Amino acid sequence: MGFTVALTLFTLFAAETMKGTLVIVMIVTLPTVAWIGAQMLRNARLNEQLQVLVDRDRLTNVATRDFFFARMEAEPDAYGVSLMIDIDRFKRINDSFGHLAGDKVIQAVAAALLEHTRAEDVVCRFGGEEFIVFLQDRNIEDAYAAAERLRNAIAATLVRCDGRDITVTVSIGGSLKDRIADINHVIRLADDALFQAKQSGRNRTNFIDRSDTEHAKAS
């Protein structure tokens, strides 16, 4: 009987002691856990911000060149048309209106490209005044029509800077990427098509497919 009482008392004492220890541990560790959680959340937000800097062009908020190639590398069998788009006589705009006006022109062109493409398309600032647009799952005919809509929309855009209106045109070169094509080869073809558009008078859309069939339309 005495042993049973003693065992019961010991068990109760041990349970209370464990409860007290648990409370102490919680009091000590909860602030640490909260701090670690806050640091993890902060690091996650910083990582998101850094990724945005890598993925989005700061001037235009379209995709960066790095994002474009990472996307195409992740989808090597993507089908569609790559457009190389270059702002016509951009140096003249900078020389005549200043570099801040040049930045506004680049922003206006990027905005027009975003407005007149679909969510599944990729709009990328390739460098300087040059852009790439990948028209996902578009054939040559549909992509050519889409490119012409882009060209005409940009030509209709007036960029206002310091009380002056700046008119802008672009030249566009395009090439089809089928599911087995290497994106770098497709970009080279699109760049060749763009060069031909420039040589033919600018403000033009010119396509070259893999069999070197050309489609061109003057403004």
matplotlib code that plots the C-alpha trace (Angstrom):
import matplotlib.pyplot as plt

x = [0.0, 2.8, 4.7, 1.7, 1.2, 4.8, 4.8, 1.8, 3.3, 6.5, 4.6, 2.7, 5.8, 7.6, 4.6, 4.6, 8.3, 8.1, 5.3, 7.4, 10.4, 8.3, 7.0, 10.6, 11.7, 8.8, 9.5, 13.2, 12.8, 9.7, 11.5, 14.3, 11.9, 10.0, 13.3, 14.4, 11.0, 11.2, 14.7, 13.6, 10.6, 13.0, 15.4, 12.6, 11.5, 15.0, 15.4, 12.1, 13.4, 16.7, 14.9, 12.8, 16.0, 17.3, 14.1, 12.7, 14.4, 14.4, 13.7, 10.8, 9.6, 9.7, 11.7, 15.5, 17.7, 18.8, 15.2, 14.4, 17.3, 16.5, 12.8, 13.8, 16.3, 13.6, 11.3, 13.6, 10.7, 8.7, 7.1, 6.5, 8.1, 10.9, 10.7, 13.7, 12.5, 14.7, 13.7, 14.5, 17.0, 17.3, 20.6, 18.9, 16.3, 19.0, 20.9, 17.9, 15.9, 18.4, 18.9, 16.0, 13.7, 15.4, 14.5, 10.9, 10.8, 12.2, 9.5, 6.7, 7.8, 8.0, 4.5, 3.1, 4.7, 3.2, -0.2, -0.4, 0.9, -0.6, 0.2, 1.8, 4.2, 7.6, 8.5, 12.2, 14.5, 17.5, 19.7, 19.7, 16.8, 16.3, 13.7, 12.8, 9.2, 8.6, 5.1, 4.2, 2.4, 2.1, 2.7, 4.4, 1.2, -0.4, 2.9, 3.4, 0.0, 0.8, 4.1, 2.4, -0.1, 2.9, 4.6, 1.5, 0.6, 4.1, 4.0, 0.8, 2.3, 3.4, 5.9, 5.6, 8.8, 9.4, 6.4, 7.4, 5.9, 8.3, 7.1, 8.6, 8.8, 10.4, 11.7, 10.9, 12.6, 11.0, 11.8, 9.9, 11.1, 9.9, 10.2, 13.6, 15.2, 17.9, 16.8, 20.2, 19.9, 16.4, 17.5, 20.3, 17.8, 15.4, 18.4, 19.2, 15.6, 15.7, 18.9, 17.1, 14.1, 16.5, 18.2, 14.9, 13.9, 13.0, 9.5, 9.0, 8.3, 10.4, 10.3, 12.8, 11.8, 14.3, 13.9, 14.9, 11.4, 10.9, 7.8, 8.1, 5.7, 6.5, 4.9]
y = [0.0, 2.4, 1.5, 2.1, 5.6, 6.4, 5.3, 7.4, 10.5, 10.0, 9.7, 12.9, 14.7, 13.5, 14.6, 18.0, 18.3, 17.4, 20.0, 22.6, 21.7, 21.8, 25.2, 26.4, 24.9, 26.6, 30.0, 29.7, 28.3, 30.1, 33.5, 31.6, 29.7, 33.0, 34.7, 31.8, 31.9, 35.6, 35.2, 32.4, 34.6, 37.6, 35.4, 34.0, 37.6, 38.6, 35.6, 36.5, 40.1, 38.9, 36.5, 39.4, 41.4, 38.4, 37.7, 41.2, 44.1, 47.1, 49.7, 48.0, 45.2, 42.7, 39.5, 39.6, 37.9, 35.4, 34.6, 34.0, 31.6, 29.8, 29.4, 28.1, 25.7, 24.4, 23.8, 22.6, 21.2, 24.5, 25.3, 28.8, 31.8, 34.0, 37.7, 40.0, 43.6, 46.7, 50.3, 52.2, 55.0, 54.9, 56.7, 59.6, 59.7, 59.8, 62.5, 64.6, 64.3, 63.0, 59.7, 60.1, 60.4, 57.3, 55.4, 56.5, 55.3, 51.9, 51.7, 52.6, 49.9, 47.3, 48.3, 48.0, 44.5, 43.4, 44.8, 43.1, 39.7, 36.8, 35.6, 32.5, 34.5, 35.6, 39.3, 39.9, 42.9, 41.4, 44.4, 48.1, 48.9, 45.4, 42.9, 39.3, 38.0, 34.2, 33.6, 30.3, 27.7, 30.1, 29.0, 31.3, 32.8, 33.6, 34.9, 37.1, 38.6, 39.1, 40.7, 43.2, 44.1, 44.8, 46.9, 48.9, 49.4, 50.8, 53.0, 54.5, 55.3, 58.8, 59.2, 62.5, 64.0, 67.5, 68.8, 67.1, 64.1, 61.4, 58.9, 55.5, 52.6, 49.2, 46.6, 43.0, 39.8, 36.4, 32.7, 29.6, 27.3, 23.8, 21.2, 19.9, 23.3, 24.9, 28.3, 29.9, 28.9, 30.2, 33.6, 33.8, 33.4, 36.0, 38.3, 37.8, 38.6, 41.7, 42.9, 42.4, 44.5, 47.3, 47.1, 47.3, 50.6, 49.9, 49.8, 46.4, 42.8, 40.2, 36.4, 33.7, 30.1, 27.2, 26.6, 30.2, 31.1, 34.8, 36.8, 40.6, 43.4, 47.1, 49.7]
z = [0.0, 1.0, -2.1, -4.3, -2.8, -3.1, -6.7, -7.4, -5.8, -7.7, -11.0, -10.3, -9.3, -12.5, -14.6, -13.1, -13.4, -17.1, -17.6, -16.0, -18.1, -21.2, -20.3, -19.8, -23.1, -24.9, -23.3, -24.3, -27.8, -29.1, -29.6, -31.4, -33.6, -34.4, -35.3, -37.5, -39.2, -39.8, -41.3, -43.6, -44.8, -45.3, -47.3, -49.4, -50.2, -51.1, -53.3, -55.1, -55.6, -56.9, -59.3, -60.6, -61.2, -63.2, -65.1, -65.8, -67.6, -65.2, -67.8, -69.6, -67.3, -70.2, -69.9, -69.9, -72.4, -69.7, -69.0, -72.7, -73.2, -69.9, -71.0, -74.4, -72.9, -70.6, -73.6, -76.4, -78.4, -78.4, -81.7, -82.9, -84.5, -83.3, -84.1, -84.0, -83.6, -83.8, -83.4, -86.6, -86.5, -82.7, -82.7, -84.4, -81.7, -79.0, -80.9, -81.6, -78.3, -75.8, -74.0, -71.6, -74.6, -76.0, -72.8, -73.2, -76.7, -75.6, -72.9, -75.3, -77.8, -75.0, -73.7, -77.2, -77.6, -74.3, -75.2, -78.6, -77.7, -75.7, -72.2, -73.6, -75.9, -74.6, -75.0, -74.2, -74.4, -76.2, -75.8, -76.4, -78.7, -79.9, -78.7, -79.3, -79.3, -79.4, -80.7, -79.1, -81.4, -84.3, -87.9, -90.4, -91.8, -88.4, -87.0, -90.0, -89.5, -85.7, -86.6, -88.9, -86.1, -83.8, -86.4, -87.2, -83.5, -82.8, -85.9, -84.5, -81.2, -80.3, -77.5, -75.7, -74.2, -73.1, -75.0, -78.2, -80.0, -81.2, -83.9, -83.8, -86.3, -86.0, -88.5, -87.8, -88.9, -88.3, -88.6, -87.8, -85.0, -85.4, -82.6, -83.6, -84.4, -82.2, -80.9, -81.6, -85.3, -85.5, -84.0, -86.5, -89.3, -87.8, -87.4, -91.1, -92.0, -89.8, -91.6, -95.0, -93.7, -92.7, -96.1, -97.8, -96.3, -92.6, -91.1, -92.7, -91.7, -93.3, -92.7, -93.6, -93.0, -92.9, -96.6, -97.2, -98.5, -97.8, -97.1, -97.1, -96.9, -97.2, -95.0]

ax = plt.figure().add_subplot(projection="3d")
ax.plot(x, y, z, "-o")
ax.set_aspect("equal")
plt.show()
